[in-house]
Amino acid sequence: MTLKEIAKEAGVLASTVSRVINRKQSAASKEVQDKIWEIVRNTGYSPNSAARDLKTGQTSPEIKHMRSIACIFARTADPINDAFFSVLARGVEQEAFRRNYIVKYIITPLDIDNPSIFHLITDNHVDGAAVLGRCDKRMLSFLKNHFNYVVYSGLNSLNAKYDQVICDGQQSAAMAMEKLWELGHSKIAYLGETVNENRYAGYCDFLAAKNLPFIKNRVINVPMTMEGGYQGALKLLKTEGSFTAVFCSNDITAIGASRALQENKLRIPEDVSLISIDDIEMVQYITPMLTTVHIPIAEMGQMAAKLLIDRIEGGHVLPLKVNLPFSLTTRESCANPKKF
């Protein structure tokens, strides 16, 4: 398949396809980009032929052999609709494509339990795997048994001898908590996962560092989803009424929490401040816009692909860990605590 044929199947101009695969800003809507990358993935389209097409204005049926990798989502069963992991995976796919690799498989924890998909994975060769999100012991065993080269990317460090691209969730949580503290908040609740989650560890460490009491009812252990945030905020309101701010472990949880708080007649930020981690695009379009710690999600995916391909091609042997920086994005959801 050629660039023009991809454009025809996607229903867009060839120049749009070129911008998407070359990571140009504002190339197309997310839906169009997803469609183009799905066609690329399914057909094994070569970036070398893309460059040739643009230069000569002609198409060529020649497709250079492309090596392949798998993307393994360790924490989500629906990566396409997950605002964090879809961007992370896109970063992997774009960088891999630029280096003449394709993402041959997208694997979720549910796929490992599906015999037909599991056999498809194990019977077909890929050169390596990019693991996105924290792994459990079962997933680590699967990786060890089926992949020679592995890179991991996420906010929690992995206790394994793999290359890792990390944006430290514990330090990110400390930055979010520091922002609330600077505004005068000391009664800060937490919504999100608590088991083996370093964003929760960052919350607890910050309380200890400031000699703030740990209030059990201010900690709500919920899945990091919109529904988890919504139900968690409702539970928080029923069990603990003395908080002035809520720290959510990710933006999606915060979006759910925001709805629940506002449905219960609490104003954000006048009555309750709300802060989280990730800075996904969606948080700029809710009311109020969310203050959050910016994680360089796409760059994490791109760096993961670079490390994986370098290892596949013999560029390094020792396991490497790359820590990417984070920053605070201040919007509308945080203010000084309400005075009574």
Buried (B, 14 or more C-beta within 10 A) or exposed (E): BBBBBBBBBBEBEBEBBBBBBBBEEEBBEEEBBBBBBBBBBEBBBBBBBBBBBBEEEEBEEEBEEBBBBBBBBBBBEEBEEBBBBBBBBBBBBBBBBBBBBBBBBBBBBEBBEEEEBBEEBEEEEBBBBBBBBBBEEEBBEBBEEBBEBBBBBBBBBBEBEBBBBBBBBBBBBBBBBBBBBEBEBBBBBBBBBBEEBBBBBBBBBBBEEEEBEEBEBBBBBBBBBBEBBBBBBBBBBEEBEEBBBBBBBBBBBBBBBBBBBBEEEBEBBEBBBBBBBBBBEEBEEBEBBBBBBBBBBBBBBBBBBBBBBBBBEEEEEEBBEBEBEBEBBEBBBBBEBEEE
